[in-house]
Each structure stands twice: as C-alpha cells, then as structure tokens.
Amino acid sequence: MKSIILAAGEGTRLRPLTNEIPKALVSFHGRSLLDYQIETLHSCEINNIVVVCGYRGDKILRKDIKLIENKEYLKTNMLYSLFCAEDEMNSDLIISYGDIVYSKEILMSLIMSKAPYAITVDLLWRELWEMRMSDPLMDAESLKMNDKGYIVELGKQPESFDDIQGQYMGLIKIAFPFVKKIISFYHSLIEKSDYKQKILNMHMTDFLQLSIDAGFPLFGVPVYGGWVEIDSISDLKLPLNGVKWVE
C-alpha cells in the first residue's frame, strides 16, 4: 500500500506562519502536520509515501518520502495535485490532504474496510466544528449516505444539519484494481471539452461526486472523532482530539 499526501497549497489563512514554509510543515502541538501523518502511516506499516508539493516544497527535507512537484500549484487544486502523481498510482492507495492530523485507529479502519473505494466519515464532526467556529453550517459540507453506507452526496453547501450525516475528512482509500478505473475516469473528463479547464481547479469533493454519479460506489467508513483539520491560525489552538503521537 502506498500513501499520497497532497501538500501543494500556500496555506494563506495560516499567514504569517506560512510565509517561508508550506502548510504541511506548520507546527501543531510541537510537531509538524506532515510529521504526524508520516508517523501514523509508518505505524500502520505504510512506508511508501509520496508527497505532492508546490509552495515552498524545497523546505520539505525528509528522506523517507518521495517528493513530486505540482508546478502549477498557484492555479490548480487538490485533484490536479493528485494526478501530478499519476505515475505513482500503481498499488493500493491511501490519499490524504496535507492539513489533517488523524489517529492510527482511523487509518486502520479505512485500511481494513473491504470496500475498494472509500472515504472516512466523521459522525461526531459537529463537536469539532463547534470548537472551530460559531456557526458550523457556514463551513461544513453536505454528506449523505444510503442505508448500506455508500455516499450519495457530498461537498455541497448544506441548508440544514439534516444534510450532514457526517463530515468528509480528506482521507481516501482506493484499492489497486479500482485505481485503474479512477484514472480512466479522470482522463475521460479531461477529454470532454467542457471539463478541460474545470479540471484544473476542481475540488476533490466535486470529483468524488462526479465519480458517484458515474456509477462508482464510494463507501463511507464511519469514525468518531480522533482527528483535526488545520486551516487557520485559530485551529492551532485546538486540542489533539484523541490523536496520539506514534513513536
């Protein structure tokens, strides 16, 4: 199994901390976001780690990872960053955003899921969002599942809490036979004239929704807290929320 961490963005909401370093190297409770992720991956015996960098990627100096550069990071988004590493998509994959910190238990629950295409879904998301902001609905995204646990909708602006059965974390698993299908689907979108430009700035949730609409079953692995997202200076004051540093 291989991990691809998407860490190309500027992290403008973390200025001035990101004036000279990428967002993934910002310190949270004494360790960088990237350090947390890598050590959690190692604890689950995932040692083949690729980091897609962009802004200040030269500051990422770890020797136990492979760096791939998104040279277009200023005008692209997560999906484009992922496919900068397309040549590395040749095994079972764990794909993660570079600004999250999560527990070993969460990662293991995703790895152990029998679904070939899955995301983790935090059913206790509201506790975290209420620590981060006064109105969780202003930032949270919709997520709806059917009675078998498969995602039917995600990534939209919710009208009420009824539209949010859980929260997408930015953590994805794709088993290798399914990876080929996802790559082919991505290229099928690029070939469509109305998607050529859209694909550059497409959010990951938009792509996941398009794949669902195209008939790819995306399973929601339930988790119950145990992670944080660091998107702003105020987020750095959050507790570790059950995440333990793995030695």
Secondary structure, DSSP 8 states (H G I E B T S, - for coil): -EEEEEE-S--GGGTTTTSSS-GGG-EETTEEHHHHHHHHHHHTT--EEEEEE-TTGGG---SSSEEEE-TTGGG--HHHHHHHTGGG-SS-EEEEETTEEE-HHHHHHHHH-S-SEEEEEETTHHHHHHHH-S-GGGT---EEE-TTSBEEEESS--SSGGGBSSEEEEEEEE-HHHHHHHHHHHHHHHTSTTTTTGGGG--HHHHHHHHHHTT---EEEEE-S-EEE--SGGGGGS--TT-----
